[in-house]
Structure formats: structure tokens, C-alpha cells
């Protein structure tokens, strides 16, 4: 059973699926890729990461748009002029908006991009971890299934041996002790078979409970591991390039640096522009005069 190589293959396939949507190649001792995709995309941790990615994309739009909005100011009052005892209505209306400096806008756009990149890495990491858990459960079931098959084969062989010994005893060619020993060996093997079958059912139940929608084959297939042709350096570099934990750390570091730059940029105030129109008592009296 090629657990190590299969684990690497499925984990890399899941990383490719998260990043590019590629479909991995099927392997006889692994579940079909289409079923793996369907099962993993329905996992709560993956759904939560997908929702968080959607929130990060909305956050990027907010950062690019900025938090400055136009402000409308309206005021009205009455003024009494003592000389004429007349009352005049005064009012003014204005619209103003703070303009974000270009340097700040650029940093906000970069912060938004980093936010989405971090969300994508977190989504890929959720898929990766869910795939690793599925792989552990799948091979645990395969192991118990192989054990159950092994003990079933042992029981079949010992049952045949007991049948042969019983024939020899009836023919007077073997002692009763040989028959008793053969029966005891069969009973022991049958007990081990029953335990192995119980462990197989427990592993299958746990796998189907944790990963709803997984379909276990009636006849599991186990194959030998293929030869690894690439050197250690190749796998090390590939692991570093596709490590979601490392990507997350890099994104967080870049965001921290951009946040510090944004704080420095906030030391320079943003300009505010606007228009204002007003009507005063002096203008009204001059108009009436």
C-alpha cells in the first residue's frame, strides 16, 4: 500500500485544484478525483474558508473605494434688522469631500490585494487539511479492509485443512488430537477475522460520517508504490512553493509592512474640497433696497 506516495499525490492534487481548478489523475487505490472534489468542497472548514475569501474580496473593494464620502451641509435661520424691523431668512448649503492622496490610495489597493491573496491561501490550506484528513481515513479503512481479507483467507485455508484432517480421522489415518488442534487453529483465526471485520466496519463508519458523500468500493484495490525518480531537492522546493502555511506567513508579513506604511502616510492630512452657496440678511436687504 503506497500511503506515503498517495498522500503526497493527493495533497499536491488538492493544491492544484484550489489554485487552478485542474483535475488530478485517477489512481486505483484512491477515491475518484470528482468525488474527492465534491466531498471536500462540502466540508464545514472549507465552506468557512470560502465565505471568508468572499469577505476578503469585499474588503478589497472597500479599500480601493476608500472611506471618504461626500458630505452635504444645510443650515437655515432668521435674522431681524432693528432699523427696519424686518425679518430675513438666511440659509446656506454646501457639499464637500475629502480627497485621498494618491500614495495612500496605492497602499490601500496593495492592502486589498494582499488581503485577497491571504484569503486564497487560507482557502487552499483548508482544502489541503481536509484532503489530508480524508486521506488518513481512507487508508485507515484500506488497512483494516486488507486485514479483514487476510484473516478471511486464513480462515478459508484452516477450514479446508480441518476438513482434510476430519476425513483422515474417519479413515483412521490421523489421531483425534490432530483434529482438535486443527479445530482450535480455525477458531482462533475466525476470532481474529471477526475482530478485523469489526475494525473495518468502524473505520468505514467513521470515514462516511466525517466525509458525507464518500463512496467506498466493494472490492478495495491496493497497489505497490511507484519509484520516486526526482531527487530530494525537487520535492523540497516543490513543498516550499506549495506550502500554504508559508504563503500565509508571507502574506501576513507583507500586510504588516503595508499597514505600517499606511500609518506613516496618515501623518499627511488629506485635502478637502467642496462648494458652498449661501443667502444672508445683507444680501437680502440690498436686493430689496
C-alpha positions as CSV (number, residue, x, y, z in Angstrom):
1,X,0.0,0.0,0.0
2,X,1.6,3.3,-1.1
3,X,0.3,5.5,1.7
4,X,3.3,8.0,1.6
5,X,3.2,8.4,-2.1
6,X,-0.5,8.5,-2.4
7,X,-0.7,11.1,0.4
8,X,1.8,13.3,-1.5
9,X,-0.1,12.8,-4.8
10,X,-3.5,13.7,-3.3
11,X,-2.2,16.7,-1.3
12,X,-0.5,18.1,-4.4
13,X,-3.6,17.5,-6.5
14,X,-5.7,19.3,-4.0
15,X,-3.3,22.3,-4.0
16,X,-3.6,22.3,-7.8
17,X,-7.3,22.1,-7.6
18,X,-7.6,25.0,-5.2
19,X,-5.2,27.2,-7.3
20,X,-6.0,26.3,-10.9
21,X,-9.1,24.1,-10.9
22,X,-7.1,21.2,-12.6
23,X,-8.4,17.7,-12.2
24,X,-5.8,15.2,-10.8
25,X,-5.1,11.9,-12.4
26,X,-7.1,8.9,-11.0
27,X,-5.2,6.2,-9.0
28,X,-6.6,2.7,-8.4
29,X,-6.1,2.9,-4.7
30,X,-7.6,6.4,-4.3
31,X,-11.1,7.7,-4.5
32,X,-12.1,9.3,-7.8
33,X,-11.0,12.9,-8.1
34,X,-14.5,14.1,-8.9
35,X,-15.9,12.5,-5.7
36,X,-13.0,13.9,-3.7
37,X,-13.7,17.4,-5.0
38,X,-17.4,17.1,-4.2
39,X,-16.7,15.8,-0.7
40,X,-14.0,18.3,0.2
41,X,-15.9,21.4,-1.1
42,X,-18.8,20.4,1.2
43,X,-16.6,20.3,4.4
44,X,-17.5,22.9,7.0
45,X,-13.9,24.2,7.3
46,X,-13.7,24.6,3.5
47,X,-17.1,26.4,3.3
48,X,-16.0,28.7,6.1
49,X,-12.7,29.5,4.3
50,X,-14.7,30.1,1.1
51,X,-17.0,32.5,2.9
52,X,-14.0,34.3,4.4
53,X,-12.5,34.6,1.0
54,X,-15.7,36.3,-0.2
55,X,-15.5,38.7,2.7
56,X,-11.8,39.4,1.8
57,X,-12.8,40.2,-1.8
58,X,-15.4,42.6,-0.5
59,X,-12.8,44.1,1.8
60,X,-10.5,44.7,-1.2
61,X,-13.3,46.6,-2.9
62,X,-13.8,48.7,0.2
63,X,-10.1,49.5,0.5
64,X,-9.9,50.5,-3.2
65,X,-13.0,52.7,-2.9
66,X,-11.8,54.4,0.3
67,X,-13.8,55.5,3.3
68,X,-14.3,59.1,2.3
69,X,-17.8,60.2,1.2
70,X,-19.4,63.4,0.1
71,X,-21.0,65.4,2.9
72,X,-24.0,67.7,2.4
73,X,-24.4,70.6,4.9
74,X,-27.6,72.6,5.1
75,X,-28.3,75.4,7.6
76,X,-31.2,77.9,7.9
77,X,-32.0,80.8,10.3
78,X,-33.9,84.1,10.5
79,X,-32.3,87.5,11.2
80,X,-34.1,90.6,12.4
81,X,-32.8,94.0,11.3
82,X,-33.5,96.6,14.0
83,X,-33.6,99.6,11.7
84,X,-36.4,98.3,9.6
85,X,-37.9,95.7,12.0
86,X,-37.8,93.3,9.0
87,X,-37.1,89.6,9.2
88,X,-34.9,88.0,6.7
89,X,-34.3,84.3,6.2
90,X,-30.7,83.2,5.9
91,X,-29.6,79.8,4.6
92,X,-26.6,78.1,3.2
93,X,-26.0,74.8,1.6
94,X,-22.6,73.1,0.8
95,X,-21.2,69.8,-0.5
96,X,-17.6,68.8,0.5
97,X,-15.5,65.7,0.1
98,X,-12.1,64.7,1.4
99,X,-9.7,63.5,-1.3
100,X,-7.4,60.6,-0.6
101,X,-3.8,61.3,-1.6
102,X,-2.5,59.1,-4.4
103,X,0.1,57.5,-2.2
104,X,-2.5,56.4,0.3
105,X,-4.8,55.1,-2.5
106,X,-1.9,53.0,-3.8
107,X,-1.2,51.5,-0.4
108,X,-4.8,50.7,0.2
109,X,-5.0,48.9,-3.2
110,X,-2.0,46.8,-2.3
111,X,-3.5,46.1,1.1
112,X,-6.7,44.8,-0.6
113,X,-4.7,42.6,-2.9
114,X,-2.7,41.1,0.0
115,X,-6.0,40.5,1.8
116,X,-7.4,38.5,-1.1
117,X,-4.2,36.6,-1.6
118,X,-4.2,35.7,2.1
119,X,-7.8,34.5,1.8
120,X,-6.9,32.4,-1.2
121,X,-4.0,30.8,0.6
122,X,-6.3,30.1,3.6
123,X,-8.9,28.6,1.3
124,X,-6.2,26.4,-0.2
125,X,-4.9,25.4,3.2
126,X,-8.5,24.4,4.3
127,X,-8.8,22.2,1.2
128,X,-5.3,20.8,1.9
129,X,-6.1,19.9,5.6
130,X,-9.5,18.5,4.6
131,X,-7.8,16.3,2.0
132,X,-5.2,15.1,4.4
133,X,-7.9,14.1,6.9
134,X,-9.8,12.3,4.1
135,X,-6.6,10.5,3.1
136,X,-5.9,9.3,6.6
137,X,-9.4,8.0,7.0
138,X,-9.3,6.4,3.5
139,X,-6.0,4.5,4.2
140,X,-7.1,3.5,7.7
141,X,-10.2,1.9,6.1
142,X,-8.0,0.3,3.4
143,X,-5.6,-1.1,6.1
144,X,-8.5,-2.6,8.1
145,X,-10.1,-4.0,5.0
146,X,-6.8,-5.7,4.0
147,X,-6.5,-7.2,7.5
148,X,-10.0,-8.5,7.3
149,X,-9.3,-10.0,3.8
150,X,-6.1,-11.6,5.2
151,X,-7.9,-13.2,8.1
152,X,-10.7,-14.4,5.9
153,X,-8.2,-16.1,3.7
154,X,-6.6,-17.7,6.7
155,X,-10.0,-19.0,7.9
156,X,-10.7,-20.5,4.5
157,X,-7.3,-22.3,4.5
158,X,-7.7,-23.6,8.0
159,X,-11.3,-24.7,7.4
160,X,-10.1,-26.7,4.4
161,X,-7.3,-28.2,6.5
162,X,-9.8,-29.2,9.2
163,X,-12.0,-30.8,6.5
164,X,-8.9,-32.9,5.3
165,X,-8.0,-33.9,8.9
166,X,-11.6,-34.9,9.7
167,X,-11.5,-37.2,6.6
168,X,-8.2,-38.7,7.7
169,X,-9.5,-39.3,11.2
170,X,-12.6,-41.1,9.8
171,X,-10.2,-43.1,7.6
172,X,-8.1,-43.9,10.7
173,X,-5.1,-42.1,9.2
174,X,-4.9,-39.4,11.8
175,X,-5.5,-39.0,15.6
176,X,-8.3,-37.1,17.3
177,X,-5.6,-34.8,18.7
178,X,-4.8,-33.6,15.2
179,X,-8.5,-32.8,14.6
180,X,-8.7,-30.9,17.9
181,X,-5.6,-28.9,17.0
182,X,-6.9,-28.0,13.6
183,X,-10.3,-27.0,15.0
184,X,-8.6,-24.8,17.6
185,X,-6.5,-23.1,15.0
186,X,-9.6,-22.4,12.9
187,X,-11.4,-21.0,15.9
188,X,-8.5,-18.6,16.7
189,X,-8.3,-17.4,13.1
190,X,-12.1,-17.0,13.0
191,X,-11.9,-14.8,16.1
192,X,-9.2,-12.7,14.6
193,X,-11.3,-12.4,11.4
194,X,-14.3,-11.2,13.4
195,X,-12.2,-8.6,15.1
196,X,-10.7,-7.4,11.9
197,X,-14.2,-7.2,10.3
198,X,-15.4,-5.1,13.2
199,X,-12.5,-2.7,12.9
200,X,-13.1,-2.4,9.1
201,X,-16.8,-1.5,9.8
202,X,-15.8,1.0,12.4
203,X,-13.2,2.6,10.0
204,X,-15.8,2.7,7.2
205,X,-18.5,4.2,9.5
206,X,-16.1,6.9,10.8
207,X,-15.0,7.8,7.2
208,X,-18.6,8.0,5.9
209,X,-19.6,10.1,9.0
210,X,-16.8,12.6,8.7
211,X,-16.9,12.9,4.9
212,X,-20.5,12.8,3.8
213,X,-20.9,11.7,0.3
214,X,-17.8,9.4,0.2
215,X,-18.5,6.1,-1.6
216,X,-16.4,3.1,-0.5
217,X,-15.7,0.5,-3.2
218,X,-16.9,-3.1,-2.8
219,X,-13.5,-4.5,-3.7
220,X,-10.7,-2.2,-2.4
221,X,-7.6,-2.1,-4.5
222,X,-4.1,-2.0,-3.1
223,X,-1.1,-1.4,-5.3
224,X,2.7,-1.0,-4.6
225,X,4.3,2.4,-4.5
226,X,5.9,3.7,-7.7
227,X,9.5,4.5,-7.9
228,X,10.4,8.1,-6.9
229,X,12.6,9.4,-9.7
230,X,13.0,13.0,-8.6
231,X,15.7,13.9,-6.1
232,X,15.1,15.2,-2.6
233,X,15.9,18.8,-3.7
234,X,13.0,18.7,-6.2
235,X,10.4,17.7,-3.5
236,X,11.8,20.2,-1.0
237,X,11.5,23.1,-3.5
238,X,8.0,21.9,-4.5
239,X,6.9,21.7,-0.9
240,X,8.2,25.2,-0.2
241,X,6.5,26.6,-3.3
242,X,3.1,24.9,-2.5
243,X,3.2,25.3,1.3
244,X,0.0,27.2,2.3
245,X,1.4,27.8,5.8
246,X,4.4,29.5,4.3
247,X,2.3,31.5,1.9
248,X,0.1,32.7,4.8
249,X,3.1,33.8,6.7
250,X,4.4,35.8,3.8
251,X,1.1,37.4,3.2
252,X,0.8,38.4,6.8
253,X,4.3,39.8,6.8
254,X,3.6,41.9,3.7
255,X,0.3,43.1,5.2
256,X,2.1,44.2,8.3
257,X,4.6,46.2,6.3
258,X,1.9,47.8,4.2
259,X,-0.1,48.7,7.4
260,X,3.0,50.4,8.8
261,X,3.4,52.4,5.6
262,X,-0.3,53.4,5.7
263,X,0.1,54.6,9.3
264,X,3.1,56.8,8.2
265,X,1.0,58.1,5.2
266,X,-1.8,59.1,7.6
267,X,0.6,61.7,9.1
268,X,0.0,63.8,6.0
269,X,-3.6,65.1,6.1
270,X,-5.9,64.7,3.1
271,X,-7.2,67.8,1.4
272,X,-10.9,68.6,1.5
273,X,-12.7,70.3,-1.4
274,X,-16.3,71.5,-1.8
275,X,-18.7,74.1,-2.9
276,X,-21.0,76.4,-0.8
277,X,-23.9,78.6,-1.6
278,X,-25.4,81.0,0.9
279,X,-28.1,83.7,1.3
280,X,-27.5,86.2,4.0
281,X,-29.5,89.1,5.5
282,X,-27.2,91.7,4.0
283,X,-27.7,90.3,0.5
284,X,-31.5,90.1,1.0
285,X,-31.7,93.8,2.2
286,X,-29.5,95.0,-0.6
287,X,-31.8,93.2,-3.1
288,X,-35.0,94.7,-1.5
289,X,-33.4,98.2,-1.5
